[in-house]
Amino acid sequence: MRGENYMKRNGGTSDHMYNSDDVAELCGCSKNKAYNIIRALNHKLIASGTPKETTIAGKISKKYFHEYVKI
């Protein structure tokens, strides 16, 4: 989905994680709303049994995001 040029332009965003800029672009929302979406998804992950230490504030797993948003 994202090319090498995108990765260079955005400071080397992880291959496995989305940050707020990525979520805002994908959802067509503000960066603040994207942070809220990421925070809510991380809380859902923790509630479902994922150890809190494995979540990163401001980032969400691409796999989980795609499963949740159905894209």
C-alpha positions in Angstrom: 0.0 0.0 0.0 2.7 2.4 0.9 5.8 2.8 -1.3 9.4 3.4 -0.3 9.1 7.1 -1.1 6.2 7.4 1.4 8.4 5.8 4.1 11.3 8.2 3.4 9.0 11.2 3.4 7.4 10.3 6.7 10.5 9.5 8.7 10.6 5.7 8.2 7.1 4.8 9.6 7.2 1.1 10.8 6.3 -1.6 8.4 3.9 -3.1 11.1 2.5 -0.1 12.8 0.4 3.0 11.9 0.9 6.3 13.6 -1.6 9.1 13.9 -0.7 10.7 10.5 -1.4 7.3 8.8 -4.7 6.8 10.6 -5.8 10.4 9.8 -5.0 9.9 6.1 -6.8 6.5 5.9 -9.9 7.7 7.8 -10.0 11.2 6.4 -10.1 12.8 9.8 -8.0 15.2 11.9 -4.8 14.1 13.6 -6.5 14.6 17.0 -9.3 12.3 16.1 -6.8 9.8 14.8 -5.1 9.8 18.2 -8.5 9.1 19.8 -9.1 6.2 17.4 -5.6 4.7 18.2 -6.2 5.2 21.9 -9.5 3.4 21.8 -8.2 0.5 19.7 -5.2 0.1 22.1 -7.7 0.0 25.0 -9.7 -2.7 23.2 -6.5 -4.7 22.6 -5.7 -4.5 26.3 -9.3 -5.4 27.3 -9.1 -8.5 25.1 -6.0 -9.8 26.9 -3.1 -8.3 25.0 -0.4 -7.3 27.6 -0.4 -3.5 28.2 3.4 -3.5 27.8 3.1 -4.5 24.1 1.0 -1.5 23.0 2.7 1.7 22.0 1.0 5.1 22.7 0.2 6.8 19.4 0.7 3.7 17.3 -1.5 0.8 16.3 -0.8 -2.5 14.6 -1.6 -2.4 10.9 -3.1 -5.9 11.1 -5.4 -5.1 14.0 -6.4 -1.7 12.4 -7.3 -3.4 9.1 -9.3 -6.2 11.0 -11.2 -3.6 13.0 -11.9 -1.1 10.2 -12.5 -3.9 7.6 -10.1 -2.6 5.0 
